[in-house]
Amino acid sequence: NAGVTQTPKFQVLKTGQSMTLQCAQDMNHNSMYWYRQDPGMGLRLIYYSASEGTTDKGEVPNGYNVSRLNKREFSLRLESAAPSQTSVYFCASSVTGEAFFGQGTRLTVV
Amino acid sequence: QKEVEQDPGPLSVPEGAIVSLNCTYSNSAFQYFMWYRQYSRKGPELLMYTYSSGNKEDGRFTAQVDKSSKYISLFIRDSQPSDSATYLCALRRGSNYQLIWGAGTKLIIKP
């Protein structure tokens, strides 16, 4: 029972590089989310997808793009990474509001 | 003012003590209340999910919601060192599935 799977687990990027964080869930959930977590800031919503084919901005969307590839997969793209994007990124999914999380991606931008 | 306030701690208590963790909120539109536990370097995991005022118990954990005071609590009985983690509250309005998060309280249970 995999739940929510994120790849990669760790990544170091140079400023200006791009990358895509992958997320897949096997729980048949409609809604999926991308959060970032920084010390003292709690969880902040970057983007979410209420259902397949829809995406909406959250609290901190600048510098990010997302794609809801299908019901299972929701990817987060950093087009030109900046040191301010150094964070732990979590993907989550839900069906009735409570969120189930992946294990996170630790991203460092140097 | 944040919609949800939560003391970041750390809260340090001896093993076996009763722990009380709390969040306050400002918007009476919140209807669903959740508590998550997050171990270091792991993703948050759902502990308790409640709707409306009152208490909900699950083993050593009790979630309490007081909508009139806009105050939610998580009690942990017979606390264990394995309960040491950060506890986050999350609130949801009606049909909007976005969660509003507290900053999390770091809990340390001393053996």
Interface residues (C-beta under 8 A of the other chain):
Chain A: V4 S31 G40 M41 G42 L43 L45 Y48 A50 G58 F90 A92 S94 T96 G97 E98 A99 F100 F101 G102 Q103 G104
Chain B: P8 Y32 M34 R41 K42 G43 P44 E45 L46 Y49 L88 A90 R92 Y97 Q98 L99 W101 G102 A103 G104
